[in-house]
Amino acid sequence: QVQLVESGGGLVQAGGSLRLSCAASERTFSTYPMAWFRQSPGKEREFVAAISWSGGTTYYGDSVKGRFTISRDNAKRTVYLQMNSLKPEDTAVYYCKLGSTDWGQGTQVTVSS
């Protein structure tokens, strides 16, 4: 079973930055697209960003374009989410996803005003 472990969440003031990491146990990590989603209490899970297996193509949700950057290091089997200019509405549990079926356990991001 694939294990995905997110880290890097925490409490930050509005305007600050955080970098999330998601380390995968999957040996064929480099062949899978990866994505980040987030979910706030009472809301549906929301797409944040995705990256192709090679890292050459990226996609972003409208609410994070220009502020967040997704990247990956296939040698380390890790995907990252650099979050800048954070806003209180970015507060959520952030999940990484490998391919179409495997999810991490999530990491909490809280942005204070």
C-alpha positions in Angstrom: 0.0 0.0 0.0 1.3 3.4 -0.9 2.1 5.8 2.0 2.0 9.5 1.5 3.3 11.6 4.4 2.6 15.4 4.4 4.6 17.8 6.5 5.3 21.5 6.8 1.9 22.8 7.9 1.5 25.1 10.8 0.3 28.5 11.9 1.4 31.6 10.0 0.3 35.2 9.8 -1.4 36.6 6.7 1.1 37.5 4.1 3.5 34.8 5.2 4.8 31.7 3.5 4.9 28.0 4.1 6.3 25.1 2.2 4.5 21.8 2.3 6.2 18.5 1.5 4.7 15.1 0.7 7.0 12.1 0.7 5.8 8.9 -1.0 6.8 5.3 -0.4 5.8 4.3 -4.0 8.9 3.1 -5.9 7.3 4.2 -9.2 6.6 7.7 -7.9 8.3 9.3 -10.9 5.6 7.8 -13.2 2.7 9.4 -11.5 1.2 12.8 -11.6 0.8 14.4 -8.2 -1.6 16.9 -6.8 -2.5 19.0 -3.7 -6.0 19.5 -2.5 -7.4 21.2 0.6 -10.5 21.1 2.7 -11.9 23.5 5.2 -14.6 22.6 7.8 -18.0 22.4 6.2 -16.6 22.7 2.7 -15.9 20.2 -0.1 -12.4 19.2 -0.9 -10.9 21.8 -3.3 -8.2 21.3 -6.0 -5.1 23.4 -5.3 -2.4 22.3 -7.8 -1.1 19.4 -9.9 2.1 18.5 -11.6 2.9 16.0 -14.3 5.1 13.0 -13.7 8.1 14.8 -15.2 7.4 18.1 -13.6 7.1 19.8 -16.9 3.4 20.7 -16.7 1.6 22.3 -13.7 -1.9 23.3 -13.0 -3.4 25.6 -10.4 -6.7 26.4 -8.9 -7.9 29.9 -9.6 -7.8 30.9 -5.9 -4.0 30.2 -5.6 -2.6 31.1 -9.0 0.3 33.4 -8.7 0.8 32.7 -5.0 1.4 28.9 -4.8 4.0 26.8 -6.7 4.0 23.0 -7.0 7.2 21.2 -7.7 8.6 17.7 -7.3 11.9 15.8 -6.8 11.6 12.4 -8.2 14.9 11.2 -6.8 13.5 12.0 -3.3 9.9 10.8 -4.2 8.7 14.1 -2.8 6.3 16.7 -4.1 6.2 20.3 -2.7 3.8 23.1 -2.4 5.4 26.6 -1.9 2.7 28.9 -0.5 3.3 32.6 -0.5 1.2 35.6 0.3 -1.0 33.4 2.4 -4.5 34.6 3.3 -6.9 33.6 6.1 -9.1 31.9 3.5 -6.2 29.5 2.7 -6.7 27.9 6.1 -7.5 24.2 5.6 -6.2 20.7 5.8 -3.9 20.1 2.8 -3.7 16.7 1.2 -1.4 15.3 -1.4 -2.6 12.8 -3.9 -0.7 10.3 -6.0 -2.2 9.4 -9.3 -6.0 9.0 -9.1 -6.5 7.0 -5.9 -3.9 7.5 -3.2 -4.2 10.2 -0.5 -2.0 11.4 2.3 -3.3 11.9 5.8 -3.3 15.7 5.5 -1.4 18.6 7.2 -3.1 21.6 8.9 -2.4 25.1 7.6 -3.8 28.0 9.6 -3.4 31.5 8.5 -4.2 34.2 11.1 -5.3 37.7 10.3 
